[in-house]
Amino acid sequence: MRTLHGPKDYLELARAPGTPPEELARLAAADFPFVWRALAERPDLSTELLRSLARRPAAGWNGACLLGLIARHPNADREALLIVLAATADLLGRGERPYAVALALARRIELPAGEVSVLGGLAGASRRFRRGLRRALAH
C-alpha cells in the first residue's frame, strides 16, 4: 500500500487509473469529502464502494454532490439508490434542496416511480421541483 502524506495524495490516488480495489476501499474510508467525490466519479468503482459512499453523512453542497454522482453512476444498484433516496428525503426534510439528486433518481429504472415520487410531497419540495419530478418520472 502506498503511503499517503496529505489530502493531495489521497485525491491523486482516487483519480489514478488502475488504483487497486483495496486502495479504493481505503480511500472511501478517509475523511475527505473531495476524495469521496473523486471516487464516485470513477466508472470502475464497485457497487459495494458506492453503497459505502452513499452511507456517508450528506449535508450541504458536498453531500448533495456526492449523492448526485452516486445516483447517476452506472454501477449503482437498487440498494445504493435506496440509500441515496433516503438521504435525499432527509435533506429535503431539513430544508436543503437536493433537487438534481432527486431528478437523477427519477430517471433510474431500478426505482419505481412510486418510491421516488414521495420526494415531491416533502416539506422542502418546491412547486417547480414537483413539476420537474413528475416530468422526469413520466419518461
MODELLER restraints for C-alpha pairs under 7 A, 6 or more apart:
rsr = mdl.restraints
at = mdl.atoms
rsr.add(forms.Gaussian(group=physical.xy_distance, feature=features.Distance(at['CA:4:A'], at['CA:10:A']), mean=6.36, stdev=0.5))
rsr.add(forms.Gaussian(group=physical.xy_distance, feature=features.Distance(at['CA:10:A'], at['CA:27:A']), mean=6.69, stdev=0.5))
rsr.add(forms.Gaussian(group=physical.xy_distance, feature=features.Distance(at['CA:10:A'], at['CA:35:A']), mean=6.61, stdev=0.5))
rsr.add(forms.Gaussian(group=physical.xy_distance, feature=features.Distance(at['CA:11:A'], at['CA:35:A']), mean=5.30, stdev=0.5))
rsr.add(forms.Gaussian(group=physical.xy_distance, feature=features.Distance(at['CA:13:A'], at['CA:19:A']), mean=6.72, stdev=0.5))
rsr.add(forms.Gaussian(group=physical.xy_distance, feature=features.Distance(at['CA:14:A'], at['CA:24:A']), mean=6.70, stdev=0.5))
rsr.add(forms.Gaussian(group=physical.xy_distance, feature=features.Distance(at['CA:14:A'], at['CA:27:A']), mean=6.82, stdev=0.5))
rsr.add(forms.Gaussian(group=physical.xy_distance, feature=features.Distance(at['CA:14:A'], at['CA:35:A']), mean=6.39, stdev=0.5))
rsr.add(forms.Gaussian(group=physical.xy_distance, feature=features.Distance(at['CA:14:A'], at['CA:38:A']), mean=5.99, stdev=0.5))
rsr.add(forms.Gaussian(group=physical.xy_distance, feature=features.Distance(at['CA:14:A'], at['CA:39:A']), mean=5.62, stdev=0.5))
rsr.add(forms.Gaussian(group=physical.xy_distance, feature=features.Distance(at['CA:15:A'], at['CA:38:A']), mean=6.15, stdev=0.5))
rsr.add(forms.Gaussian(group=physical.xy_distance, feature=features.Distance(at['CA:25:A'], at['CA:49:A']), mean=6.72, stdev=0.5))
rsr.add(forms.Gaussian(group=physical.xy_distance, feature=features.Distance(at['CA:28:A'], at['CA:36:A']), mean=5.99, stdev=0.5))
rsr.add(forms.Gaussian(group=physical.xy_distance, feature=features.Distance(at['CA:28:A'], at['CA:53:A']), mean=6.65, stdev=0.5))
rsr.add(forms.Gaussian(group=physical.xy_distance, feature=features.Distance(at['CA:33:A'], at['CA:62:A']), mean=6.69, stdev=0.5))
rsr.add(forms.Gaussian(group=physical.xy_distance, feature=features.Distance(at['CA:36:A'], at['CA:53:A']), mean=6.70, stdev=0.5))
rsr.add(forms.Gaussian(group=physical.xy_distance, feature=features.Distance(at['CA:37:A'], at['CA:66:A']), mean=5.42, stdev=0.5))
rsr.add(forms.Gaussian(group=physical.xy_distance, feature=features.Distance(at['CA:39:A'], at['CA:45:A']), mean=6.94, stdev=0.5))
rsr.add(forms.Gaussian(group=physical.xy_distance, feature=features.Distance(at['CA:40:A'], at['CA:50:A']), mean=6.88, stdev=0.5))
rsr.add(forms.Gaussian(group=physical.xy_distance, feature=features.Distance(at['CA:40:A'], at['CA:69:A']), mean=5.90, stdev=0.5))
rsr.add(forms.Gaussian(group=physical.xy_distance, feature=features.Distance(at['CA:40:A'], at['CA:70:A']), mean=6.14, stdev=0.5))
rsr.add(forms.Gaussian(group=physical.xy_distance, feature=features.Distance(at['CA:41:A'], at['CA:69:A']), mean=6.58, stdev=0.5))
rsr.add(forms.Gaussian(group=physical.xy_distance, feature=features.Distance(at['CA:46:A'], at['CA:75:A']), mean=6.67, stdev=0.5))
rsr.add(forms.Gaussian(group=physical.xy_distance, feature=features.Distance(at['CA:47:A'], at['CA:75:A']), mean=5.59, stdev=0.5))
rsr.add(forms.Gaussian(group=physical.xy_distance, feature=features.Distance(at['CA:47:A'], at['CA:76:A']), mean=5.67, stdev=0.5))
rsr.add(forms.Gaussian(group=physical.xy_distance, feature=features.Distance(at['CA:47:A'], at['CA:77:A']), mean=6.62, stdev=0.5))
rsr.add(forms.Gaussian(group=physical.xy_distance, feature=features.Distance(at['CA:50:A'], at['CA:70:A']), mean=6.54, stdev=0.5))
rsr.add(forms.Gaussian(group=physical.xy_distance, feature=features.Distance(at['CA:50:A'], at['CA:76:A']), mean=6.43, stdev=0.5))
rsr.add(forms.Gaussian(group=physical.xy_distance, feature=features.Distance(at['CA:50:A'], at['CA:80:A']), mean=6.53, stdev=0.5))
rsr.add(forms.Gaussian(group=physical.xy_distance, feature=features.Distance(at['CA:51:A'], at['CA:80:A']), mean=4.69, stdev=0.5))
rsr.add(forms.Gaussian(group=physical.xy_distance, feature=features.Distance(at['CA:54:A'], at['CA:67:A']), mean=6.45, stdev=0.5))
rsr.add(forms.Gaussian(group=physical.xy_distance, feature=features.Distance(at['CA:54:A'], at['CA:80:A']), mean=6.55, stdev=0.5))
rsr.add(forms.Gaussian(group=physical.xy_distance, feature=features.Distance(at['CA:54:A'], at['CA:83:A']), mean=6.15, stdev=0.5))
rsr.add(forms.Gaussian(group=physical.xy_distance, feature=features.Distance(at['CA:54:A'], at['CA:84:A']), mean=5.91, stdev=0.5))
rsr.add(forms.Gaussian(group=physical.xy_distance, feature=features.Distance(at['CA:55:A'], at['CA:83:A']), mean=6.76, stdev=0.5))
rsr.add(forms.Gaussian(group=physical.xy_distance, feature=features.Distance(at['CA:57:A'], at['CA:63:A']), mean=6.89, stdev=0.5))
rsr.add(forms.Gaussian(group=physical.xy_distance, feature=features.Distance(at['CA:58:A'], at['CA:64:A']), mean=6.49, stdev=0.5))
rsr.add(forms.Gaussian(group=physical.xy_distance, feature=features.Distance(at['CA:58:A'], at['CA:87:A']), mean=6.84, stdev=0.5))
rsr.add(forms.Gaussian(group=physical.xy_distance, feature=features.Distance(at['CA:64:A'], at['CA:98:A']), mean=5.67, stdev=0.5))
rsr.add(forms.Gaussian(group=physical.xy_distance, feature=features.Distance(at['CA:64:A'], at['CA:101:A']), mean=6.81, stdev=0.5))
rsr.add(forms.Gaussian(group=physical.xy_distance, feature=features.Distance(at['CA:67:A'], at['CA:84:A']), mean=5.94, stdev=0.5))
rsr.add(forms.Gaussian(group=physical.xy_distance, feature=features.Distance(at['CA:67:A'], at['CA:101:A']), mean=6.38, stdev=0.5))
rsr.add(forms.Gaussian(group=physical.xy_distance, feature=features.Distance(at['CA:68:A'], at['CA:100:A']), mean=6.80, stdev=0.5))
rsr.add(forms.Gaussian(group=physical.xy_distance, feature=features.Distance(at['CA:68:A'], at['CA:101:A']), mean=4.53, stdev=0.5))
rsr.add(forms.Gaussian(group=physical.xy_distance, feature=features.Distance(at['CA:68:A'], at['CA:104:A']), mean=6.93, stdev=0.5))
rsr.add(forms.Gaussian(group=physical.xy_distance, feature=features.Distance(at['CA:70:A'], at['CA:76:A']), mean=6.45, stdev=0.5))
rsr.add(forms.Gaussian(group=physical.xy_distance, feature=features.Distance(at['CA:71:A'], at['CA:81:A']), mean=6.14, stdev=0.5))
rsr.add(forms.Gaussian(group=physical.xy_distance, feature=features.Distance(at['CA:71:A'], at['CA:84:A']), mean=6.81, stdev=0.5))
rsr.add(forms.Gaussian(group=physical.xy_distance, feature=features.Distance(at['CA:71:A'], at['CA:101:A']), mean=6.57, stdev=0.5))
rsr.add(forms.Gaussian(group=physical.xy_distance, feature=features.Distance(at['CA:71:A'], at['CA:104:A']), mean=5.89, stdev=0.5))
rsr.add(forms.Gaussian(group=physical.xy_distance, feature=features.Distance(at['CA:71:A'], at['CA:105:A']), mean=5.73, stdev=0.5))
rsr.add(forms.Gaussian(group=physical.xy_distance, feature=features.Distance(at['CA:72:A'], at['CA:104:A']), mean=6.11, stdev=0.5))
rsr.add(forms.Gaussian(group=physical.xy_distance, feature=features.Distance(at['CA:78:A'], at['CA:110:A']), mean=5.51, stdev=0.5))
rsr.add(forms.Gaussian(group=physical.xy_distance, feature=features.Distance(at['CA:78:A'], at['CA:111:A']), mean=6.84, stdev=0.5))
rsr.add(forms.Gaussian(group=physical.xy_distance, feature=features.Distance(at['CA:88:A'], at['CA:98:A']), mean=6.40, stdev=0.5))
rsr.add(forms.Gaussian(group=physical.xy_distance, feature=features.Distance(at['CA:88:A'], at['CA:102:A']), mean=6.81, stdev=0.5))
rsr.add(forms.Gaussian(group=physical.xy_distance, feature=features.Distance(at['CA:89:A'], at['CA:119:A']), mean=6.07, stdev=0.5))
rsr.add(forms.Gaussian(group=physical.xy_distance, feature=features.Distance(at['CA:91:A'], at['CA:98:A']), mean=6.84, stdev=0.5))
rsr.add(forms.Gaussian(group=physical.xy_distance, feature=features.Distance(at['CA:92:A'], at['CA:98:A']), mean=6.78, stdev=0.5))
rsr.add(forms.Gaussian(group=physical.xy_distance, feature=features.Distance(at['CA:92:A'], at['CA:122:A']), mean=6.57, stdev=0.5))
rsr.add(forms.Gaussian(group=physical.xy_distance, feature=features.Distance(at['CA:92:A'], at['CA:123:A']), mean=6.68, stdev=0.5))
rsr.add(forms.Gaussian(group=physical.xy_distance, feature=features.Distance(at['CA:92:A'], at['CA:124:A']), mean=4.65, stdev=0.5))
rsr.add(forms.Gaussian(group=physical.xy_distance, feature=features.Distance(at['CA:92:A'], at['CA:125:A']), mean=6.76, stdev=0.5))
rsr.add(forms.Gaussian(group=physical.xy_distance, feature=features.Distance(at['CA:93:A'], at['CA:122:A']), mean=6.21, stdev=0.5))
rsr.add(forms.Gaussian(group=physical.xy_distance, feature=features.Distance(at['CA:93:A'], at['CA:123:A']), mean=5.67, stdev=0.5))
rsr.add(forms.Gaussian(group=physical.xy_distance, feature=features.Distance(at['CA:93:A'], at['CA:124:A']), mean=5.77, stdev=0.5))
rsr.add(forms.Gaussian(group=physical.xy_distance, feature=features.Distance(at['CA:95:A'], at['CA:124:A']), mean=4.97, stdev=0.5))
rsr.add(forms.Gaussian(group=physical.xy_distance, feature=features.Distance(at['CA:96:A'], at['CA:124:A']), mean=6.65, stdev=0.5))
rsr.add(forms.Gaussian(group=physical.xy_distance, feature=features.Distance(at['CA:97:A'], at['CA:124:A']), mean=6.77, stdev=0.5))
rsr.add(forms.Gaussian(group=physical.xy_distance, feature=features.Distance(at['CA:99:A'], at['CA:129:A']), mean=6.68, stdev=0.5))
rsr.add(forms.Gaussian(group=physical.xy_distance, feature=features.Distance(at['CA:103:A'], at['CA:133:A']), mean=5.95, stdev=0.5))
rsr.add(forms.Gaussian(group=physical.xy_distance, feature=features.Distance(at['CA:103:A'], at['CA:136:A']), mean=6.38, stdev=0.5))
rsr.add(forms.Gaussian(group=physical.xy_distance, feature=features.Distance(at['CA:105:A'], at['CA:116:A']), mean=6.98, stdev=0.5))
rsr.add(forms.Gaussian(group=physical.xy_distance, feature=features.Distance(at['CA:106:A'], at['CA:113:A']), mean=6.81, stdev=0.5))
rsr.add(forms.Gaussian(group=physical.xy_distance, feature=features.Distance(at['CA:106:A'], at['CA:116:A']), mean=6.02, stdev=0.5))
rsr.add(forms.Gaussian(group=physical.xy_distance, feature=features.Distance(at['CA:106:A'], at['CA:133:A']), mean=6.92, stdev=0.5))
rsr.add(forms.Gaussian(group=physical.xy_distance, feature=features.Distance(at['CA:106:A'], at['CA:136:A']), mean=5.79, stdev=0.5))
rsr.add(forms.Gaussian(group=physical.xy_distance, feature=features.Distance(at['CA:106:A'], at['CA:137:A']), mean=5.31, stdev=0.5))
rsr.add(forms.Gaussian(group=physical.xy_distance, feature=features.Distance(at['CA:107:A'], at['CA:136:A']), mean=6.16, stdev=0.5))
rsr.add(forms.Gaussian(group=physical.xy_distance, feature=features.Distance(at['CA:107:A'], at['CA:137:A']), mean=6.56, stdev=0.5))
rsr.add(forms.Gaussian(group=physical.xy_distance, feature=features.Distance(at['CA:113:A'], at['CA:137:A']), mean=5.88, stdev=0.5))
rsr.add(forms.Gaussian(group=physical.xy_distance, feature=features.Distance(at['CA:120:A'], at['CA:130:A']), mean=5.01, stdev=0.5))
